[in-house]
Amino acid sequence: MTDRLDKLDAFRILREEIKKYGSQRNFANAHDLREQDVSDVLNSRRPISPRLLTVIGLRRVEYFERANA
């Protein structure tokens, strides 16, 4: 069984990781990310990039379910 997470979980994990660094700037610098990109993700102006998912230890998985199940 997999540990499925939704977008809110991903944002929570991202915020927890940022908190470990003390600021978005420190987090971004430590992972060679642009601070503006991190801010844009947190403010829902852009989706979480594959690179940022990797940094926080997640991966995006697409799956399908039957509509009439």
Distance bins in CASP14 RR format, pairs under 12 A and 6 or more apart:
PFRMAT RR
TARGET T0000
AUTHOR 0000-0000-0000
RMODE 2
METHOD distances of the structure
MODEL  1
2 59 0 0 0 0 0 1 0 0 0 0 0
2 61 1 0 0 1 0 0 0 0 0 0 0
2 63 0 0 0 0 1 0 0 0 0 0 0
3 9 0 0 0 0 1 0 0 0 0 0 0
3 13 0 0 0 0 0 1 0 0 0 0 0
3 57 0 0 0 0 0 1 0 0 0 0 0
3 58 0 0 0 0 0 1 0 0 0 0 0
3 59 0 0 0 0 0 1 0 0 0 0 0
3 61 0 0 0 0 0 1 0 0 0 0 0
4 10 0 0 0 0 0 1 0 0 0 0 0
4 58 0 0 0 0 0 1 0 0 0 0 0
4 59 0 0 0 0 0 1 0 0 0 0 0
4 60 0 0 0 0 0 1 0 0 0 0 0
4 61 0 0 0 0 1 0 0 0 0 0 0
4 62 0 0 0 0 0 1 0 0 0 0 0
4 63 0 0 0 0 1 0 0 0 0 0 0
4 65 0 0 0 0 0 1 0 0 0 0 0
5 11 0 0 0 0 0 1 0 0 0 0 0
5 12 0 0 0 0 1 0 0 0 0 0 0
5 13 1 0 0 1 0 0 0 0 0 0 0
5 14 0 0 0 0 0 1 0 0 0 0 0
5 48 0 0 0 0 0 1 0 0 0 0 0
5 53 0 0 0 0 0 1 0 0 0 0 0
5 56 0 0 0 0 0 1 0 0 0 0 0
5 57 0 0 0 0 0 1 0 0 0 0 0
5 58 1 0 0 1 0 0 0 0 0 0 0
5 59 0 0 0 0 0 1 0 0 0 0 0
5 60 0 0 0 0 0 1 0 0 0 0 0
5 61 0 0 0 0 1 0 0 0 0 0 0
6 12 0 0 0 0 1 0 0 0 0 0 0
6 13 0 0 0 0 0 1 0 0 0 0 0
6 48 0 0 0 0 0 1 0 0 0 0 0
6 58 0 0 0 0 0 1 0 0 0 0 0
6 60 0 0 0 0 0 1 0 0 0 0 0
6 61 0 0 0 0 0 1 0 0 0 0 0
7 13 0 0 0 0 0 1 0 0 0 0 0
7 14 0 0 0 0 0 1 0 0 0 0 0
7 41 0 0 0 0 0 1 0 0 0 0 0
7 44 0 0 0 0 1 0 0 0 0 0 0
7 47 0 0 0 0 1 0 0 0 0 0 0
7 48 1 0 0 1 0 0 0 0 0 0 0
7 53 0 0 0 0 0 1 0 0 0 0 0
7 58 0 0 0 0 0 1 0 0 0 0 0
7 60 0 0 0 0 0 1 0 0 0 0 0
8 14 0 0 0 0 0 1 0 0 0 0 0
8 15 0 0 0 0 0 1 0 0 0 0 0
8 44 0 0 0 0 0 1 0 0 0 0 0
8 48 0 0 0 0 0 1 0 0 0 0 0
9 15 0 0 0 0 0 1 0 0 0 0 0
9 16 0 0 0 0 0 1 0 0 0 0 0
9 48 0 0 0 0 0 1 0 0 0 0 0
9 53 0 0 0 0 0 1 0 0 0 0 0
9 56 0 0 0 0 0 1 0 0 0 0 0
9 57 0 0 0 0 0 1 0 0 0 0 0
9 58 0 0 0 0 1 0 0 0 0 0 0
10 16 0 0 0 0 0 1 0 0 0 0 0
10 17 0 0 0 0 0 1 0 0 0 0 0
10 41 0 0 0 0 1 0 0 0 0 0 0
10 42 0 0 0 0 0 1 0 0 0 0 0
10 44 0 0 0 0 0 1 0 0 0 0 0
10 47 0 0 0 0 0 1 0 0 0 0 0
10 48 1 0 1 0 0 0 0 0 0 0 0
10 49 0 0 0 0 0 1 0 0 0 0 0
10 52 0 0 0 0 1 0 0 0 0 0 0
10 53 1 0 0 1 0 0 0 0 0 0 0
10 55 0 0 0 0 0 1 0 0 0 0 0
10 56 1 0 0 1 0 0 0 0 0 0 0
10 57 0 0 0 0 1 0 0 0 0 0 0
10 58 1 0 1 0 0 0 0 0 0 0 0
10 59 0 0 0 0 0 1 0 0 0 0 0
10 60 0 0 0 0 1 0 0 0 0 0 0
10 61 0 0 0 0 0 1 0 0 0 0 0
11 17 0 0 0 0 0 1 0 0 0 0 0
11 18 0 0 0 0 0 1 0 0 0 0 0
11 38 0 0 0 0 0 1 0 0 0 0 0
11 41 0 0 0 0 1 0 0 0 0 0 0
11 42 1 0 0 1 0 0 0 0 0 0 0
11 43 0 0 0 0 0 1 0 0 0 0 0
11 44 0 0 0 0 1 0 0 0 0 0 0
11 47 0 0 0 0 0 1 0 0 0 0 0
11 48 0 0 0 0 1 0 0 0 0 0 0
11 52 0 0 0 0 0 1 0 0 0 0 0
11 53 0 0 0 0 0 1 0 0 0 0 0
11 56 0 0 0 0 1 0 0 0 0 0 0
11 58 0 0 0 0 0 1 0 0 0 0 0
12 18 0 0 0 0 0 1 0 0 0 0 0
12 19 0 0 0 0 0 1 0 0 0 0 0
12 42 0 0 0 0 0 1 0 0 0 0 0
12 56 0 0 0 0 0 1 0 0 0 0 0
12 58 0 0 0 0 0 1 0 0 0 0 0
13 19 0 0 0 0 0 1 0 0 0 0 0
13 20 0 0 0 0 0 1 0 0 0 0 0
13 48 0 0 0 0 0 1 0 0 0 0 0
13 52 0 0 0 0 0 1 0 0 0 0 0
13 53 0 0 0 0 1 0 0 0 0 0 0
13 55 0 0 0 0 0 1 0 0 0 0 0
13 56 1 0 1 0 0 0 0 0 0 0 0
13 57 1 0 0 1 0 0 0 0 0 0 0
13 58 1 0 0 1 0 0 0 0 0 0 0
14 20 0 0 0 0 0 1 0 0 0 0 0
14 21 0 0 0 0 0 1 0 0 0 0 0
14 24 0 0 0 0 1 0 0 0 0 0 0
14 27 0 0 0 0 1 0 0 0 0 0 0
14 28 0 0 0 0 0 1 0 0 0 0 0
14 31 0 0 0 0 0 1 0 0 0 0 0
14 33 0 0 0 0 0 1 0 0 0 0 0
14 37 0 0 0 0 0 1 0 0 0 0 0
14 38 0 0 0 0 1 0 0 0 0 0 0
14 39 0 0 0 0 0 1 0 0 0 0 0
14 41 1 0 0 1 0 0 0 0 0 0 0
14 42 1 0 0 1 0 0 0 0 0 0 0
14 43 0 0 0 0 0 1 0 0 0 0 0
14 48 1 0 0 1 0 0 0 0 0 0 0
14 49 0 0 0 0 0 1 0 0 0 0 0
14 52 1 0 0 1 0 0 0 0 0 0 0
14 53 0 0 0 0 1 0 0 0 0 0 0
14 55 0 0 0 0 1 0 0 0 0 0 0
14 56 1 0 1 0 0 0 0 0 0 0 0
14 57 0 0 0 0 0 1 0 0 0 0 0
14 58 0 0 0 0 1 0 0 0 0 0 0
15 21 0 0 0 0 0 1 0 0 0 0 0
15 22 0 0 0 0 0 1 0 0 0 0 0
15 23 0 0 0 0 0 1 0 0 0 0 0
15 24 0 0 0 0 1 0 0 0 0 0 0
15 27 0 0 0 0 1 0 0 0 0 0 0
15 38 0 0 0 0 0 1 0 0 0 0 0
15 41 0 0 0 0 0 1 0 0 0 0 0
15 42 1 0 0 1 0 0 0 0 0 0 0
15 56 0 0 0 0 1 0 0 0 0 0 0
16 22 0 0 0 0 0 1 0 0 0 0 0
16 27 0 0 0 0 0 1 0 0 0 0 0
16 56 0 0 0 0 1 0 0 0 0 0 0
16 57 0 0 0 0 0 1 0 0 0 0 0
16 58 0 0 0 0 0 1 0 0 0 0 0
17 23 0 0 0 0 0 1 0 0 0 0 0
17 24 0 0 0 0 0 1 0 0 0 0 0
17 26 0 0 0 0 0 1 0 0 0 0 0
17 27 1 0 0 1 0 0 0 0 0 0 0
17 28 0 0 0 0 0 1 0 0 0 0 0
17 30 0 0 0 0 1 0 0 0 0 0 0
17 31 0 0 0 0 1 0 0 0 0 0 0
17 33 0 0 0 0 0 1 0 0 0 0 0
17 38 0 0 0 0 0 1 0 0 0 0 0
17 41 0 0 0 0 0 1 0 0 0 0 0
17 42 0 0 0 0 0 1 0 0 0 0 0
17 48 0 0 0 0 0 1 0 0 0 0 0
17 52 0 0 0 0 1 0 0 0 0 0 0
17 53 0 0 0 0 0 1 0 0 0 0 0
17 54 0 0 0 0 0 1 0 0 0 0 0
17 55 1 0 0 1 0 0 0 0 0 0 0
17 56 1 0 1 0 0 0 0 0 0 0 0
17 57 0 0 0 0 1 0 0 0 0 0 0
17 58 0 0 0 0 0 1 0 0 0 0 0
18 24 1 0 1 0 0 0 0 0 0 0 0
18 25 0 0 0 0 1 0 0 0 0 0 0
18 26 0 0 0 0 1 0 0 0 0 0 0
18 27 1 0 1 0 0 0 0 0 0 0 0
18 28 0 0 0 0 1 0 0 0 0 0 0
18 29 0 0 0 0 0 1 0 0 0 0 0
18 30 0 0 0 0 0 1 0 0 0 0 0
18 31 0 0 0 0 0 1 0 0 0 0 0
18 33 0 0 0 0 0 1 0 0 0 0 0
18 35 0 0 0 0 0 1 0 0 0 0 0
18 38 1 0 0 1 0 0 0 0 0 0 0
18 39 0 0 0 0 0 1 0 0 0 0 0
18 41 0 0 0 0 0 1 0 0 0 0 0
18 42 0 0 0 0 1 0 0 0 0 0 0
18 52 0 0 0 0 0 1 0 0 0 0 0
18 55 0 0 0 0 0 1 0 0 0 0 0
18 56 0 0 0 0 1 0 0 0 0 0 0
19 26 0 0 0 0 0 1 0 0 0 0 0
19 27 0 0 0 0 1 0 0 0 0 0 0
19 56 0 0 0 0 0 1 0 0 0 0 0
20 26 0 0 0 0 1 0 0 0 0 0 0
20 27 1 0 0 1 0 0 0 0 0 0 0
20 30 0 0 0 0 1 0 0 0 0 0 0
20 31 0 0 0 0 0 1 0 0 0 0 0
20 55 0 0 0 0 0 1 0 0 0 0 0
20 56 0 0 0 0 0 1 0 0 0 0 0
21 27 1 0 1 0 0 0 0 0 0 0 0
21 28 0 0 0 0 1 0 0 0 0 0 0
21 29 0 0 0 0 1 0 0 0 0 0 0
21 30 1 0 1 0 0 0 0 0 0 0 0
21 31 0 0 0 0 1 0 0 0 0 0 0
21 33 0 0 0 0 0 1 0 0 0 0 0
21 35 0 0 0 0 0 1 0 0 0 0 0
21 38 0 0 0 0 0 1 0 0 0 0 0
21 55 0 0 0 0 0 1 0 0 0 0 0
21 56 0 0 0 0 0 1 0 0 0 0 0
22 28 0 0 0 0 0 1 0 0 0 0 0
22 29 0 0 0 0 0 1 0 0 0 0 0
22 30 0 0 0 0 0 1 0 0 0 0 0
23 29 0 0 0 0 1 0 0 0 0 0 0
23 30 0 0 0 0 0 1 0 0 0 0 0
23 35 0 0 0 0 1 0 0 0 0 0 0
23 38 0 0 0 0 0 1 0 0 0 0 0
23 39 0 0 0 0 0 1 0 0 0 0 0
24 30 0 0 0 0 0 1 0 0 0 0 0
24 31 0 0 0 0 0 1 0 0 0 0 0
24 33 0 0 0 0 1 0 0 0 0 0 0
24 34 0 0 0 0 0 1 0 0 0 0 0
24 35 1 0 1 0 0 0 0 0 0 0 0
24 36 0 0 0 0 1 0 0 0 0 0 0
24 37 0 0 0 0 1 0 0 0 0 0 0
24 38 1 0 1 0 0 0 0 0 0 0 0
24 39 1 0 0 1 0 0 0 0 0 0 0
24 40 0 0 0 0 0 1 0 0 0 0 0
24 41 0 0 0 0 1 0 0 0 0 0 0
24 42 1 0 0 1 0 0 0 0 0 0 0
24 43 0 0 0 0 0 1 0 0 0 0 0
24 52 0 0 0 0 0 1 0 0 0 0 0
25 31 0 0 0 0 0 1 0 0 0 0 0
25 33 0 0 0 0 0 1 0 0 0 0 0
25 34 0 0 0 0 0 1 0 0 0 0 0
25 35 1 0 1 0 0 0 0 0 0 0 0
25 36 0 0 0 0 0 1 0 0 0 0 0
25 37 0 0 0 0 0 1 0 0 0 0 0
25 38 0 0 0 0 1 0 0 0 0 0 0
25 39 0 0 0 0 1 0 0 0 0 0 0
26 33 0 0 0 0 0 1 0 0 0 0 0
26 35 0 0 0 0 1 0 0 0 0 0 0
26 38 0 0 0 0 0 1 0 0 0 0 0
27 33 1 0 0 1 0 0 0 0 0 0 0
27 34 0 0 0 0 0 1 0 0 0 0 0
27 35 0 0 0 0 1 0 0 0 0 0 0
27 37 0 0 0 0 0 1 0 0 0 0 0
27 38 1 0 0 1 0 0 0 0 0 0 0
27 39 0 0 0 0 0 1 0 0 0 0 0
27 41 0 0 0 0 0 1 0 0 0 0 0
27 42 0 0 0 0 0 1 0 0 0 0 0
27 52 0 0 0 0 0 1 0 0 0 0 0
27 55 0 0 0 0 1 0 0 0 0 0 0
27 56 0 0 0 0 1 0 0 0 0 0 0
28 34 1 0 0 1 0 0 0 0 0 0 0
28 35 1 0 1 0 0 0 0 0 0 0 0
28 36 0 0 0 0 1 0 0 0 0 0 0
28 37 1 0 0 1 0 0 0 0 0 0 0
28 38 1 0 1 0 0 0 0 0 0 0 0
28 39 0 0 0 0 1 0 0 0 0 0 0
28 40 0 0 0 0 0 1 0 0 0 0 0
28 41 0 0 0 0 0 1 0 0 0 0 0
28 42 0 0 0 0 0 1 0 0 0 0 0
28 51 0 0 0 0 0 1 0 0 0 0 0
28 52 0 0 0 0 1 0 0 0 0 0 0
28 55 0 0 0 0 1 0 0 0 0 0 0
29 35 1 0 0 1 0 0 0 0 0 0 0
29 38 0 0 0 0 0 1 0 0 0 0 0
30 38 0 0 0 0 0 1 0 0 0 0 0
30 55 0 0 0 0 1 0 0 0 0 0 0
31 37 0 0 0 0 0 1 0 0 0 0 0
31 38 0 0 0 0 1 0 0 0 0 0 0
31 49 0 0 0 0 0 1 0 0 0 0 0
31 51 0 0 0 0 1 0 0 0 0 0 0
31 52 0 0 0 0 1 0 0 0 0 0 0
31 53 0 0 0 0 0 1 0 0 0 0 0
31 54 0 0 0 0 1 0 0 0 0 0 0
31 55 1 0 1 0 0 0 0 0 0 0 0
31 56 0 0 0 0 1 0 0 0 0 0 0
31 57 0 0 0 0 0 1 0 0 0 0 0
32 38 0 0 0 0 0 1 0 0 0 0 0
32 51 0 0 0 0 1 0 0 0 0 0 0
32 52 0 0 0 0 0 1 0 0 0 0 0
32 54 0 0 0 0 0 1 0 0 0 0 0
32 55 0 0 0 0 1 0 0 0 0 0 0
33 39 0 0 0 0 0 1 0 0 0 0 0
33 40 0 0 0 0 0 1 0 0 0 0 0
33 41 0 0 0 0 1 0 0 0 0 0 0
33 48 0 0 0 0 0 1 0 0 0 0 0
33 49 0 0 0 0 1 0 0 0 0 0 0
33 51 1 0 0 1 0 0 0 0 0 0 0
33 52 1 0 0 1 0 0 0 0 0 0 0
33 53 0 0 0 0 0 1 0 0 0 0 0
33 54 0 0 0 0 0 1 0 0 0 0 0
33 55 1 0 0 1 0 0 0 0 0 0 0
33 56 0 0 0 0 0 1 0 0 0 0 0
34 40 0 0 0 0 1 0 0 0 0 0 0
34 41 0 0 0 0 0 1 0 0 0 0 0
34 46 0 0 0 0 0 1 0 0 0 0 0
34 49 0 0 0 0 0 1 0 0 0 0 0
34 51 0 0 0 0 0 1 0 0 0 0 0
34 52 0 0 0 0 0 1 0 0 0 0 0
35 41 0 0 0 0 0 1 0 0 0 0 0
35 42 0 0 0 0 0 1 0 0 0 0 0
36 42 0 0 0 0 0 1 0 0 0 0 0
36 43 0 0 0 0 0 1 0 0 0 0 0
36 45 0 0 0 0 1 0 0 0 0 0 0
36 46 0 0 0 0 1 0 0 0 0 0 0
37 43 0 0 0 0 0 1 0 0 0 0 0
37 45 0 0 0 0 1 0 0 0 0 0 0
37 46 1 0 0 1 0 0 0 0 0 0 0
37 47 0 0 0 0 0 1 0 0 0 0 0
37 48 0 0 0 0 0 1 0 0 0 0 0
37 49 1 0 0 1 0 0 0 0 0 0 0
37 51 0 0 0 0 1 0 0 0 0 0 0
37 52 1 0 0 1 0 0 0 0 0 0 0
37 55 0 0 0 0 0 1 0 0 0 0 0
38 45 0 0 0 0 0 1 0 0 0 0 0
38 46 0 0 0 0 1 0 0 0 0 0 0
38 48 0 0 0 0 1 0 0 0 0 0 0
38 49 0 0 0 0 1 0 0 0 0 0 0
38 51 0 0 0 0 0 1 0 0 0 0 0
38 52 1 0 0 1 0 0 0 0 0 0 0
38 55 0 0 0 0 1 0 0 0 0 0 0
38 56 0 0 0 0 0 1 0 0 0 0 0
39 45 0 0 0 0 1 0 0 0 0 0 0
39 46 0 0 0 0 1 0 0 0 0 0 0
39 52 0 0 0 0 0 1 0 0 0 0 0
40 46 1 0 1 0 0 0 0 0 0 0 0
40 47 0 0 0 0 1 0 0 0 0 0 0
40 48 0 0 0 0 0 1 0 0 0 0 0
40 49 0 0 0 0 1 0 0 0 0 0 0
40 52 0 0 0 0 0 1 0 0 0 0 0
41 47 1 0 0 1 0 0 0 0 0 0 0
41 48 1 0 1 0 0 0 0 0 0 0 0
41 49 1 0 0 1 0 0 0 0 0 0 0
41 50 0 0 0 0 0 1 0 0 0 0 0
41 51 0 0 0 0 0 1 0 0 0 0 0
41 52 1 0 0 1 0 0 0 0 0 0 0
41 53 0 0 0 0 0 1 0 0 0 0 0
41 55 0 0 0 0 0 1 0 0 0 0 0
41 56 0 0 0 0 0 1 0 0 0 0 0
42 48 0 0 0 0 1 0 0 0 0 0 0
42 52 0 0 0 0 0 1 0 0 0 0 0
46 52 0 0 0 0 1 0 0 0 0 0 0
47 53 0 0 0 0 1 0 0 0 0 0 0
47 60 0 0 0 0 1 0 0 0 0 0 0
48 54 0 0 0 0 0 1 0 0 0 0 0
48 55 0 0 0 0 1 0 0 0 0 0 0
48 56 0 0 0 0 1 0 0 0 0 0 0
48 57 0 0 0 0 0 1 0 0 0 0 0
48 58 0 0 0 0 1 0 0 0 0 0 0
48 59 0 0 0 0 0 1 0 0 0 0 0
48 60 1 0 0 1 0 0 0 0 0 0 0
49 55 0 0 0 0 1 0 0 0 0 0 0
49 56 0 0 0 0 0 1 0 0 0 0 0
49 58 0 0 0 0 0 1 0 0 0 0 0
49 60 0 0 0 0 1 0 0 0 0 0 0
50 56 0 0 0 0 0 1 0 0 0 0 0
50 57 0 0 0 0 0 1 0 0 0 0 0
50 58 0 0 0 0 1 0 0 0 0 0 0
50 59 0 0 0 0 1 0 0 0 0 0 0
50 60 1 0 0 1 0 0 0 0 0 0 0
51 57 0 0 0 0 0 1 0 0 0 0 0
51 58 0 0 0 0 0 1 0 0 0 0 0
51 59 0 0 0 0 0 1 0 0 0 0 0
51 60 0 0 0 0 0 1 0 0 0 0 0
52 58 0 0 0 0 1 0 0 0 0 0 0
52 59 0 0 0 0 0 1 0 0 0 0 0
52 60 0 0 0 0 0 1 0 0 0 0 0
53 59 1 0 1 0 0 0 0 0 0 0 0
53 60 1 0 0 1 0 0 0 0 0 0 0
53 61 0 0 0 0 0 1 0 0 0 0 0
54 60 0 0 0 0 0 1 0 0 0 0 0
END
